[in-house]
């Protein structure tokens, strides 16, 4: 029996490619994001391609909603085998002027929502020797040039969120690996074609990143890789 994959933060790009990759391998796929109409269209397209997919609209920055989401997915599609967290928050672009509530909202998605989903799915992940897969970003790293780019591009909140998320992923890896749960991260270093960030100069293929997530989940040896 192939266990359910929950794709949190579905949209064009990495998350759609991950959903299709795992779906083609026989896993039921739960597509999660705010927009119900776009999710339904994506699920219908995957169903037409022979993938068992279902849409689950949810505010991934609301921890109680996230916990309820995991329960809803389990009831509809069966035990959870993989949680893929691709959701991010893009507010608080300038930390010198942004209300602190904006940064809190960023962390609600990148950290608090991630933790809520992990905790709620954990019994299934332990029982099924499942995996938590997280889309990381180069803004997470401490480097003067990275910080300069984040400040220049108005992405300071995103950088804080990704840095905090990167630390959370490492801590969860240390805690969950002995319990049979794989925690993996692909740190994307660049722009992905076909996404909102693609202004014509993107070079990374979402399908190649999805393949990398699949490789990590199957091998369960390397936990974090840079891509790009």
Secondary structure, 3 states (H helix, E strand, C coil): CCCEEEEECCCCCHHHHHHHHHHHCCCCEEEEECCHHHHHHHHHHHHHCCCCEEEEECCCCCHHHHHHHHHHHHHHHCCEEEEEECCCCCCCCCCCCCCHHHHHHHHHHHHHHHHHHHHHHHHHHHHCCCEEEEEEEHHHCCCHHHHHHHHHCCCHHHHHHHHHHHHHHHHHHHHHHHHCCEEEEEEECCCECCCCCCCCCCCECHHHHHHHHHHHHHHCCCCEEEEC
